[in-house]
Amino acid sequence: MPPILLAVDKTYPKGLMWFRRDLRVDDNAALYHALRACRQVVCVFVFDEAILEPLPRADRRVEFIRESLVELQATLEALGGGLIVRHAVAADEIARLAHALDVQAVFANRDDEPAALARDAQVLGGLANAGVAFHTYKDQTIFDRDEVLTKTGQPYTVFTPYKRAWLAKVDDFFLKPYPSRGHADALVPPPKAHQQPVPTLAQLGFSPTNLSTLGIPTGAEGGAALFDDFFQRIDRYDTARNYPAVRGPSYLGVHLRFGTVSIRQMASIAHQLSLQGPNGGQGAATWLSELIWRDFYFQVLTHHPRIAEGKSFRPEYDKIIWHHGKHADMLFDAWCRGETGYPLVDAAMHQINQSGYMHNRLRMVVASFLCKDLGVDWRRGEAYFATHLNDFELASNNGGWQWASSSGCDAQPYFRIFNPVTQSERFDPEGKFIRRYLPQLAKLSDKMIHAPWKASPVELEAAGIVLGTTYPKPVVDHAEARDRTLQRYGVVRGPATTQ
């Protein structure tokens, strides 16, 4: 643990801690450094109008942030500080607030998404003009930017060697927590003129969602409770994660997205457990691998920001001519509504539409279906997920969609096309997940529920199903769609396989 500095050794009389996607006190890199460097630290969060304006007026993510801020504000107050919450354009507001509070430095954790980098450049300029320093720190990944490179100093574009390098480099130094509470005596309450409760959703221009009805826990306490639950079953994660009807995932995605949990804590525990050997640590090793995938996609975005502009990582895939026009729009709408006639795909889309969450295997299935069965541009699916996922992160979302469409780095081959019926039979064999989100199919047998169009008229009648009325007929034939996809992906040649 670093030594505690005396107040006389501190660099700045007063600093401003700018919370962003790091809504916790414990193990917060920027907060720790602010408390170490400043005699007094005031804290702020800005509901950025530039981010909020294009969002739907009922957005679970905004509600999640708002509820998490209520907890954060209370935690900071209990430690002797407080939290200013503003609703403004952050690029302008931070410099104004720094001037109003007469601080000498602003501290924040890094955000390497292109729009965030542009915002921070503007903030840096505004602060520099006023003689205020701007310090940023790594907090949302274990390794970022240029920390894991090839032996020739180049960024990795294939995951497996990146993972090997990641594991070779990681040690206690990179996983150790930042003991923020040990320096909390530097926290001070905001001036009275800035002491206000967290704005309501209505004050922000938003409406309540079903966040609380869904039982999605918020804040650092909610994240800790979820992790405690996951820790009890992490040893089964490597197998349980594939079955959407089973409580297999960690469900921590939204907490990682908004920093209500520490990635260092998550990775440290997973890494320790993974070293117990193949029998005791395989579940933790699998989960750690997924956390490493997250780091991998962040560094891909950092070194190839054009992928955030709708460009394929592999430029030759931009030559693909996607299905377009009114019929393509109809197919895309059917996919969005969960009315494709393929139960596993439709159930997954109902899951995201109702909850803002989708099981990871199903994200791969529905993405493959959109691109390779319907022939619809992956960018349309990427944008839909960006709007609807509670845990949306640009790097991971783009990486996942480019993986599914075969256009990304280390993506699946273009001829790897998920069969939605086979996937359903393999990973939801009893149809439990399908029945949860498509109750109109509940009376079908476990065999027929994966492909209702194969059921006999007697079976359909007994189940109360009229194809095309109570449940749609398939919008495409998978075998025929697969043939069209192999033609569409003619930019790459190779043997075809089916999974």
N, C-alpha and C positions, 0 to 999 in steps of 0.2 A: 504494500500500500504506500502511495507517495506520502512524503512528510507533510504535515499540516503547516501551512505558512502563517506567520504572524501578520497581523493587519498592516504593520509598517512595511512589510515586504511586498504588499500587493501593488500591482501596476496601475490600477485605475481607482479613483475615488468612487465612481458609480458606473454601473454597467446595466445594460438591458438584455434580458434573456428572451429571445423570440422563439416561442414554441411553434412548431409546424406539424410535421408528421411524427411526433415524438411525445405524445401526451401522457407523460409519466414523470415522476420525480426520481425514482430509483434507477441507478445505472443509466443516467442520461449524460452523454459525453459533453454536450455544449453547456448544460446547466452546471456540471461539475467544474468545467474550466472557468465559467463565469464566476462561480463562487470562490474559486481559488485565486482569481486575478483581481477581483473587485472588493472594496470594503463594503459596498452596498449593491444589491442586485434587485432590480425591479423586473417583473415578468409580464409578458404580453402574448396574446394570441389574436390574430387578425382573421376574421371570416372574410376571405378575399373575394371581393365582388367580381374580379376577373375570372375566378374559378366558379363561383356560384351562379353567375348569370345564365350560362347555357344549360344548367341542370334542370331536370323536371322538378316541378314545384313540390312534389312529395318524393323525397329522396332519403332512403334509409341511412346513407352515409352521412348526410348533414345532421340527421337526428343522432346518429352514433357519436359524432364529434361533439355535438352540443351536450349530450348526457355525460360524455367523458370529461368535458371541460368543467362541468359542475363539480365532479369529483376532484379534478385537478385543482380547481380554485380552493376547495375546502382543505385539501391536503397542504397546499402552500400556506394558507392562512394558519393552519395548525402549527406550522413550522415558523411562524412569525412573519410571513410574507403575504403575498396575495397575487391576484392575476387580473390584469387589465384585458378586457375582451372588446375588440373593436369590429365594426362592420364597415369595411372601406376597401379601397384598392391598396393592397399591401405594398406595392412598389412605391407608392407615395406616402403612405401612412407611417411607415417605420421611421423614415427620416424626420417627419413632422413630430412624431412622438419622442424621438431621441432628443430633438431640440427642446421640446416642451419640458422634458424631464431633466435636461442638462446632464446627459450621460456622456462618457468619453469613449464608450465602446459598445457594440452590439454583438451578441453571441447567438449562433444558430447552428443546427445540424444540417449537413449538406443534403441537397436534393439535386440529383444529376439528370432529371428529366429536362429536355430542351427548354420548355416554357419556364420551368423553375430557374434554370441557369440564366435565362434572359431577364427574369424578374430580379434575381440576385445581383446581376450586373448593374441594373438600374438602381437598386438599393445602394450598392457599393459606391456608385457615382454620387448619389445624393448625400450619403454620409461623408464621403471624402471631401466634398465641397464645404461641409460644416466642420471638418477636422475631427470626425468621429471614426474610430477604427471599426472594421467589420471582420469578425473571426468565425470561421465555419469548421465543422468537425465531422468525421465519419461516425455514423450512428445506426444506419439502417441496414448495413451489411457487415460481414466479417472482413471481407477484402473488397476494395473498390478501385476504380480507375486503373492505375498501373501497378498495383501491388502483386498481381499474379500474371506473369508474362512468360513466354517461351524462352528458351536458352538464347535465342537470337534477339530477344527484346521486343517481340511482337505479341499482340493480344491473341489469346486462343480463340479458335472458331469451332473447335470440336470439344464436346463436353468431357469425354473420358480422360484425355490427357490433362484438361483443366482441373478435373476433380483430383487426379493424382498429385498435381502440383499444389493444389489447395490443401490437401491432407498432409503433404510433406512440409508445408510452411506453417500450418496452424500450430500454435502452442499456447501455453498459459498466458503469455503476454497479450495475444490478440483476443483472448476469451475472458480476460479478467474484467470484473465490473468496475464502474466508476462510483465510488462511495459518496454520492451527492449529499446524503443526509449528514455526513460527518462535517460538512462545511456550511450547513444551513443557517448558521448564525449571521451570515452575510445577507440573507433575505430580508427585505424591508417591505412594508405595505406600500401600495401605490398612494400618491397624494389623494386627499379626499375628493378632489374634483374628478378623479379617474376611478373611484371606487363604485362600481356598479355590478349588479348581478349579471350572470351570463344571459345574453338576450334569449328571448323565447323564440320558438320556431316562427311564430307569426311575425315577430319583429324583424326576423331575417327574410320574411317573404315566403316561408315554406309552411306546408301542412304536415300534420302528424302522419306517420306511417304505421305499419303493423309490427314495428321493431319490438316493442314490449310484448305484444301478443305472441310473437315467435319465440320469445324467451332468449333473445340474443343479449348476453351480458355485455355491459359497456365498461369503459374505464380500466385502470390498472387492476382494480380488484376483480373485475369480471374476467380479465385476461388471466390473472393468477388462478382463479377458480377453474377456468377451462383447462389450463395446463396441468393443474393438479389432477383433474379427471383423466386427461390424456395420459399422464405419467403412469396411472394404474393399469393401462392397457397398451402401452407403447411396445411391449415385447411381442404383441400380435400384429403390429402395424403392417409388416411386410406382406401379410396375406389379407388381413381384414380391410385394408385400404381399397381393395379392388371391388368390393361388393357394396353397392349403393344402399341396400336395405339394412346394412350392418353399421353399427356405430364404430367405424374404423378410423376415420380422419381425426385430426386434432381440432378442426374448426377454429384454428387460430389465425386464419388468413387475414381477416379484417383487423385483428389486433396487431399483426405484423405490419399491415398497411399503415395504420395510424399510430404506431409506436406505443401502444398501451402495454406491450410486452417488450422485453429486451431481446434482440436477436442474439446477443452475446450469451445471455442466460440459456436460451433455447439450444443454441449450438453447443455450448459447453456441456450441458447435461447429456445431449444426444451423443456427443463425441466420447464422453466418459463411458457411457453405457455400451457404445459400439465396440469398445475395446475389450469387452468381456468375452468375445469369441463368437463364432457362428451360431452356437446354440442359445446363448443368453442375450446377445446383442444385435441380432439380425433386424429386429423391428426398429431399433434406434438407428442402426446403420442406414436403413432404407430411408428413414425420415431425415437423417442428416444429409443424405444424398440429395433429397429434394430441396433442403435449405441451400445446398451448394448450387443446385440448378438456378435458384433465385439469384445468388451472387453472379453466376455465369451470365444470366440474361441482363443483369444490371451493367456488367462490364461490356457486353456486346452493344448495348444502347450507348454507352459512353463513347466507345470507339467508332460506332457506326450510326450516328444520330439520324442519318437519312431514313432509317427504317421507321422512324416516328412520323415521317412525311408520306407514308403510304408506299414506300419503295421496298421491293423484295430484297432480302439480303443477297440472294443469288440473282443478279440482274437478268439472267436469261429467262427467269420465270415471269418477268414483266411482259414477255411476249405472248403469254397465254391469252387467248380470247375467251373471256367468260361469257356465260349465258346472260343475255341482257334483253331489255324490252319488257312489255307488259306481262308476258308469261313468266319471265324470270322474277318480276316483282311479285306475281301471284305465288310463286314457289317460296320466295323469301318470306312473304307474309305468313304463309302456312307454317313455315319453320318457326318463325317468331311466336306464333300463337300456339304452337304445339299441336298442329293439325295436319301432319304429314302422312298419317296412316301407319307409321312405324312406331309401335308403342313405347319402346325404350327412348327413342328420340323425343317423342311427344311428352312423356313423363318428365324427362330431364328439362325440357323447356318450360313446363308448368312449374317445376321446382324453382328455376331461376326467376320466373315471373312472379311467383307467390312469395318468395323468401329472399331473393337477391343472392342466393347461394346455389352452386351446382357442384356435385360430386366430381372429383378430378377425372376419373375415368370417363365419366359422361361428357365432360368438356371435350375430350378427345373424340368421342363417338359423334357428338352433334357437329363438331367442327369438320370432321371428315365427311359427314353426311352432307353438310351445306356445300362444301367445295367439290366433293368427288361423286356425290349422287345427284345433287341438284345443279352442279356446275355454276354455282353463284360465287362471285368474287369473295375471297376470304376477308377482304377489308370491310365488307358489310357486316359480317359476323363479328369481327373485331370491334367495330363501333357499337354494335348491339351489346356485347359484353361490357364494354367500357361504360355504358350508360346504366346497366342493370346489376352488375356484380358489386356486392358490398366490399369485396376485397380487391377491387380493380387496382392493379399497378400497371403502368404503361409497359415497362420492360417485360414483365412476365406474361402479360396478356398478348403483346405483340409476338413475343417469342413462342408462346403456345400456338397461336394461330398460324404463324409461319412454319412451325414444326408440322402442324396438321396438314397444311397445304403444300408441303414439301419445298417451299420457297426460301426457308430460313437456313441458318447455319446449323449443321449437324441435324437436319430435319429427317423425318422418315422418307424413304424413297417414294417417288411419285406413284409407283405401282403398288404401294402398300395401301390398300383401301379397306377400311373397316366395314365388315358386313353387319348391319345393325341387328339383324335377327340372330346371327351367331353370337354376337356380343351379349345380347339379351339372354340367350339360353345359357351362356357360360357364366355370366356375372349376376344375373337375377333369376336363377333357375326356377324358383317357385313363384316368380312374378310378384313378390311382395312390394317392391318399389313401384312397379307399374300400377298395382292396385291402389296404392296410396294416392297417386296423383291422377289416375284415370279410373275412378270408381265405376264408370260405365262398362268397364271390361272385367269387373271383379268376378263375375260368375263364369267366365271362361275357364277351361281347365288349364293347369300349369303348362301343358304342352302347347295349347292353341293361343295362349295369351300373348305370345311373342310375335305371332303372325296371324291375326284374326281372319285375314282374307283366305287363309288355308282351311279354316273351319268349315264344316259342312253346314248346309242350311238348317238342319235339325239342331246342331250345336249352337249356331247363332241365335236361333229362335229361343232355345232353352235359356240362353244367357241374356235375352232381351236386347239383342244387338241387331240393328239394321245398318249394314255398311252403307256409307254415304249419307246417313241421317243421324244416327246416334253416335257413330264413330266413322271418321272419313276412310275412304278407300286409299290405298297407297298412291301418292302423287307421282311416283316414278317406280319403274321396275328396277330393282337393284342390279341385276345382271346386265340389263341393257344400258343402264347408267354407267356401269363400270366400263363397258366397252367404249362409250363416248368419252369417258375420262382418259382412258389410255390414248385415244386419238388426240384429245385436247392437250395432253401433256407430251406432245410429240417433240418438245424441245430437248427431252432426255430420253435415251433409248435404254431398254433393259428388260429382263424377264419379268413377267407379271406373277404375283402371288396373291392369295386371298387369306385373310385372317378372320 
